[in-house]
């Protein structure tokens, strides 16, 4: 097959050379093409042609394979261009995006005339009431996530400011505080996070304005879009009551609301995880892959949410459908769903570290689908190749920069002497006390699903992560899913929860830490929904008359109570206690006086002039740190040289030093900001330059 190799090499060199303007690649393309023509005119070339004809005869009947192969080639070319010709490179991102499109087209080509989407709708029993419910719940979730968002709830965190500066770099290019180099597409930057996310943020800045509100709004939209996916998981796995309750509990959850209002990449990862589980359940819903009789057409028998035949008959959840105008192979035409699975896993790796749960979760769940004859080996290969191909440019970067991949895991991992002492005390020894450590980690993480709050720097440990209603139904739901352990939906959701808690909680320091556990948190709402569905299914047996009205009243009461608890917890309790408010107000003060004042900050060791929040809000301002009173005269000289006045800011621990400067340089304007009625956040002193 030398002829094919020469032709493909020539084509690859020609495309890359044309895209990048590299004359050496174009010359190589010409040389390879000449060699291919020479081979074509030889006896070996004629044998190659015969082999190609045989191969073409097998492949041309499946056009999707050609398109899928083109997608693999495009993804490989994107990685090659990014490595050889530098990143960022417009050709690299175009080739990468093209590969995603080609993968999707290949799946659609394979599944054409199979009525895949109609089969899914019928099998899932989705009707206009379901679509209306999803629309209403999504709208409610969005309203809760944008309510008072422009009022600084929550206040900007330093990490948000840092990522926001990278988003501005992606949008506006290098310059000033954004740095001197453009932002690459397929590498890592702040805290080793992949940089592609910042281009998504840049789109939000371009659409909604160059403010932190725009970046937070992006998270709010993505967070709201988790709602319909959770509804589908509950509806497909257990029933309509499960879908409604799971989606509502997520929509009003103060924990999910908080992480849907932070301008970081956490919530995008949550969305990808939920999408992944939803796709798995839809594949399982389609039933076994089998060929029907060519004369009568295929028959698809799908068991819906019920746990056994008796429940299925009771709830009318068994569907036998005979689609018309389909080929005898229609029941194995679901390749688009496996392509989407692969793309979901691959694309998620460009967001928060929690996305690394997806490949770990995919391996056993896809094998379960294969064993249950819901997937063929070809389907698994397509999903795997799609994931690897989309991940390839970033994966290659990691192979050349392994610390960028490992640093975060090493930094938060609990398996070290320092970590075990941090968890158990100075007397603990690794690995001798590993059993005590394991017990401690399990207890702390289980507490997250009882009454503990988030101990990270992004929320409050004083507020329990889940409301009382959700907790009660969650633990009831665990019993329901344990009894259904042979059903794939139960297996998928339990594995989602357990692996998420294991990798994001038990194996990491300072549990419970919501940024790491947030990828598993939506499983709590699904499990609670399964319990509610089970109680709903039992209602006709215990309440013989007007059970629908009883169920509606109970559901309405559940909605009202959970809404009130979560609304008060977030928009009242957290709004009064939230940290970082001082930093945001201070940053806006610097920005307000940026044109006329040089800002001098006395905030060490807790706050510096280049803190992320200050950099983003007051970008371009003239500011510096002041570490001692003796340095203040030099700051005044610098301000005078820039023809600016002085804005001196001192946080609470530096008020005495500010008072000394005020006595040495009287005549300025003094002001204070109180974080709480009895707690000063910072003081400022506006002083004209000499």
Phi, psi and omega in degrees: 000031180299324181300314181295319179299316179295318181294317180295320178296318178298316180296316180299313180296323180294316181294312181295318179297319179293321182288324186259349182073022182271114184290333180293322177294321179294320176297317177299323177298317179295319180295315180297322180292321177296317178296322179295320179293323177295319178295323182298326183273004181257171179295321177298324179295322179294323175294321177299319180295319178297319177296321178295321179298318178296317179295318180297322179299326178280325187275323186297339174289347179232083184298336182298329180295322178296314181294320179296318177298322177296325177296317177299317179296320180293319179294318177297322178294322178299315178296319181296313181297318181296326182280312188281321187251008174093153179232123015274148176221124182305324180296323182296314183289326177295315179296321180294314178295324178296324179296320178298315179297318180295321178298316179296317179296322180297318178296318180294323177296317180297321187267007182299146180064012179261354180056042184302312185290324177295319179298321179295315181298318181291315182295325181277353182060030179281123178236189185296332178292323177294315180296321177295317179298316179297319180296315181294315181295322178294319178296318178297318179298318180294318179299318179292333182273342177252352179296122181061019179294325180281357180263013178078035176241105001277163176295154184294133176267154181302322179296325177297318179296318179297314179293325177298324177294324175292326176296320176294324176298318178295325184277315188257345182087181184294159177144138176061226181288350180282349178102180186255350184244145177291160182276126178286162180275320194240046177224193178239158180221250187301122180051033177064024174281141176301145188277344185300328179302326183291335175287328173294317176298322179299323177297322177295319177297320180291325184278318190249353180117156186275064182223165176294330178303321180297319180291321177292325179296323176302313179296321180297319180294314180296319178299318178295326181288352172290335187297308181296329179291320177295322177301315181297318179299312179295318182294314182289320185282326187223324179149179185295319179299322177294317179298314180298310184291319179297315180295321180292316180298323175290318183300320184263355183301122180294329177295312179292325177298315181301312183280354171267001180240009180253132185278055175236182186264012182295312189290332176296320176297319177301317180298317180296319180296316179296317178300318180300312180294321178298317179296319178300316181292327177292321177297314179299326182296331183289348178085191183294149170277116180203161179261131178273176178292132183297333183275316184268346182087163183285154177240128180247118177248119185238128174270127181270202195304341187298151183276340178206179185298324181296315177296323182296317179292320181299320186256009180054046185255009176260126184241124172242117187232136178243093182294142180266159176058039176239154179282172180290351180258008189296330183287348176257009182266090179216024186297329180303323180293325178286326173298315178298322176301311180298316179296322179298314179295314183293313182293326182298335182292349179271009183240224187290157181302332179300343177296342179292349172295328188298311177299323179295320180287326184294320186303303182290325183289323176292323176295323176297319177296319180294317180294326179276007179064028172269349182214146175262168178297326177297319179299316179296321179295319179297316178298315181295315180294322178298315180297312182295318182297316180292326181279347192305312181302316178288324179299318178297320177299318180296323179297331179269345182223066186302323178302327179297332179276326189263339190304313184295317179298319178294322184291328183251358180292150185262357186267070177202164180297317180296318182292319182290326175291323177297324183276318189249345182118171187294339183276350182289146182229133175261133005261012185301324185259031184294329180292317176297320179297315180299316179297317178298315182296318179296316181297317181294321182283325174297325178301333178298332181258018176237283180218006183279157176252184182279123181263011177281181180274008186250357179207200188239128176289342181287341183258119177305142185297326182231149179287166185298321181295313179299317180299314182299311182289332177298312181290327172295319180295328176301321176295321178297312182291327177297324179285344181251027190298344178275347179276139184298317178304318178294318179299316183295313184289320177296318179293322175303311181294310187292315179292323178297317179289322180296309185280328183263352183230300186296325185266007182237161183280164175054050177281158353277134185243106188297323178303331178270328182273349186296337179289336179263344185302320180300334176299331178300317182290324177295315180296319176298320178296324178297322177295317179297320178298318180296318177295323178295319180295330181277347186301317180300333182283336183250344181225093193286335184239140175056037181293332179294321178292322177297316180297317180297318179295318179296319179295319179297318178298317178300317180298314183295314183296312181294324177297313183296315181299312183288323180296315179294319181300320186268305189277354174245295185296304183294324181300330179276332186257351192302140177279176173073000178298321181301317182296321181291316179298317178299318181296318179293327177296317178297316180296323181297325183255013186298326185287334188240348186230146168269123183270130180238121188248128172252090184225354182299145006264010186262337184213133181233164184295337179258024173300146186304318180297318180293318181300318183285311185289321184248038180303134179088355179285155178268109187213159179200169179266150175237117185260344177206159180297327183297337182276351186296320178304321179293329176292323178294322178295318179297321179293319179297320179297327179271003180058047179231157172276180183251132167246103180264127180236134179229127175286173190308323184281356182241020183293326179295320179293322177297321180298324176297316180294322179297322179290325180285331183228076181287170175100000180269177179258123185253143177209162181224150173237125181259122177291322174224164182307327182248015183223116180280135178274310177198163173237152179227156184218113179268115187234124176296144178287150183289000000 
